[in-house]
Amino acid sequence: MNVAVVQFPASNCDQDAVHAIRVLGHSAWLVWHRETSLGPADAVIIPGGFSYGDYLRCGAIARFSPVMQAVGAFAEQGGLVLGICNGFQVLTEAGLLPGALVRNRSLQFRCEHVFLRTVHNDSPFTWRADPARPLRIPIAHGEGCYYADEATLDALEARGQILWRYCDATGAVTESANPNGSLRNIAGVCNERGNVAGLMPHPERACEAILGSTDGRFILESMLSWRERQAAIASRPVAA
């Protein structure tokens, strides 16, 4: 599989994402924010960092980059797009994902490992994860509190768009396990169609044992293997 990793000025997790995809045995390359084409991408990652210095509001300037028109078109065609941390913020600002990310409840930057509960495993980004097994993945953000109005939250619940919640090591979704005050402990969501997802934790930083966890593989490998499966189905000959 081929993965395009979008690079904005001040992105700081772009190389991490490229490395993680290559560790998993796939091809990845960087696409500069001024580009208008993603190349032969099977999936797209919008990485973490501080795009445009987080001036104005996290992700608010990046959404206007020329490359985001290509990302939007790719998503419209059913392509898989994953936003990580700042990438999640960019996707909400661009209207590709519902809700918003605001200041952590503590008003402090949080950098630590957290546990995620996979809410359901019938999406392209979760299908290889076991909902009964919490994922240990790091966070690093100051504005990771997920917010939406009650009607939107209820709709996300009803349509199965909440993919991950913050939980404790046993999988219990508790207030004390919530690192940033996100409503309903939401750590990541997808769009209604299911092909665009975002989460604040960093799966690309949890793909090698030397980093303390390999649980990020469940998310990245879900996306890649889902796309492989789609490609295999598409290549089957049509019966006469």
N, C-alpha and C positions, 0 to 999 in steps of 0.2 A: 504494500500500500504506500501511497505518496501523500505526505502531509505538508501543507503550507503553514508556516508559523509567521504570523504578522508581526512586524517590528515597527514600533513607534519610537520617536525620540524619547529617551529615558525608560524604555522597556528594560527590565533587568532580569527577566526570567525566560527570555526568548531562547537563549542558548541552552538553558536547562531543558526546555521543551524539545528542542531539536535533538539534544543528547539522549533524552529519555526515549523518544521514538526510535532512534537508531539502536539503542540498547535492546529494544523489543524486536529488532530485526527488520525495521521498515525504513523507508526513505523519508527524509525531511529536509526542508530548506527554508531560509528566511525570505520574507516578502516585505520590502520597504514600504512605509506608509504612503509614499507618493505613487506607488505602482497602481495600475488600473487593471491588472490581470493577476490571477493567483497561480497561473501555470497549470500543469496537469495534475491538479490536486484531487485526491479522493476524500480528504477531510481537511478541515482548517482548525487551527488553534489560535485563539487570541490570548496571549500570555499575560502573566503578571508584571508588575512594575509600577511606574509612576508616569504613564504616558503624558507627554507635554508638561511634565512637572506637577501634574494634578492641579494646574492652575484653573481657576473658576470653580471646578467641581470634578471629582474623579470621573474620567471617561468622557466628560462633556465636550472637550475639544477633539479628542480622537475620533469621535463619531462622525466628524466632518471630513476626515481624511479621504482622499480619493480611493484608497484601497477598500474602504468600508462599502462603497457602492458595489464593488466586486463581491465582497462578502455577502451583502444583502441579496445579490442576484444568485449567488451560489446556494444560499439557504432557500430562496424561493423555488429553486429547481430541485429541492429535496436533499441537497448536500448536507453532510454532518459538520456542525460547527460547535466547538467547545471553547467557552470562555473561562479562564482561570484567574481568580482574584481580580486584578484590574481589568482583565478581559471580561469578566462577569459584569463589572461596572460599565464597561464600554457597550456591551450588548444591551443592557437595560437602557442606557442613554440613547442608543440607536433605535430603540423600540423593537428590537428583535427578541427581547425577553420581557416579561411583565415585572412590575415592582421597581424598587430602587434600593441602593445601598447607601446607608447614612453612617454618621459617626458611631463608633462603638459606644455602648451604654456607659462604659467606664471612662470614656474620653481618653483612653490610653491605647497605644499601639500594642497589639498582642502578637507575640511570636513564640509559638509552642506547638507541641503535638496535641491533637484532639482526636476524638473518636466520632465516626460518622455511622449512622444507621441507614442502610439502603432501604428506602421506603417500599419500593417494588422493583422487580428485576425483569420487567418486560419492555424496557426502553433500550435504544442503541447504546446508551452510556452505562447501563447497569446490569445487563443481562447475564454477565459472567460472575456477578457478585452474589453472595449468599446473604439474604436479608437477616438471617439469624446471627451472622458474624460481623461485629463492628469493624470498621476500617480505621486504622491508626494512620493519620495523615497530618502533616504540619500546616499551620496557618501563619500568616505574617501580614497583618493589615491594621489600619487605624479606622477605616470606614467600611466595615463588613457587616453591619447590622442590616439584615434584610427587612424591608418595610413595604407594605401594601395595605390598601384599605380592606376592611372586613369582607366586603363583597368579592373582591379579587382573591383574597385568601380562601374563601369558601369555594370559589370557582376552581382554584388550583387544586384544592383537596378533591373536589368532585371529579375533576378530569384526570386525576393522577399525574399532575404536573410537578408535584413536589418529589424530587428524586432522592434527596439526602437530608437528614436532620442530625443536629448535634446530639450526642448521647454520651453515656458513661461507658466504662470498659465492659459492662455487662449487656449493653444495648438499651438500657433504660433512658428514655428521653426525659431529662430532668432540667430544672432551672440552673442547677449548679454546673451542669455540663455545657451550658450555653456560654461561649466565650465572649460574645459581643452584643447580646441582647436581641438577636434576631427574633422576630415574631414567629411563634409556633416552632422555635428551634430550627428554622429553615436554614440549611447550609447550601442548598443548590436546587434549581428548578429547570424545567424545560419549557419550550413553547408548546402551543396546543397541538401542533403537528408532530412534535416529538423529535425533530431533527436538529434543534438548536438547544444547547444546555449551557448552564453556567454554575460555577460553585466557587466559594471563597477559599477553601483549602487547596493545597498544591499537590496534586497527584504526581506531577513530574518530579517532585522532590522525594518521592517515596517509591522508587522503582528499582533500587539496589540495596542490598542488605547493609552495605557499608554506611548508608544514610540513616539506618535505624528502622526502616520499614520498607516492605515491598508491596504494601497494600494499594498503592497508587496504580499498580498494574491492572487491578480489576477494572478500573475506570477506563484507562487508555486502551487496554486490550479489548474491552467490550466494544468500544467505538471502532477499532480497527477490524476486529473479526466480524462485526456486524456489516461493515462495508465490504469486506471480502465475500461474505455470504451473498450480499446483494449483487456483487459483480458476477459471482458464479451462477446465480439464477438468471441474470440478464444474458449470460453467454450461452445458455443452453439452447440447442436448436429447437425451433418451433416445429411441432408435429404437422405433417402435411394433412 
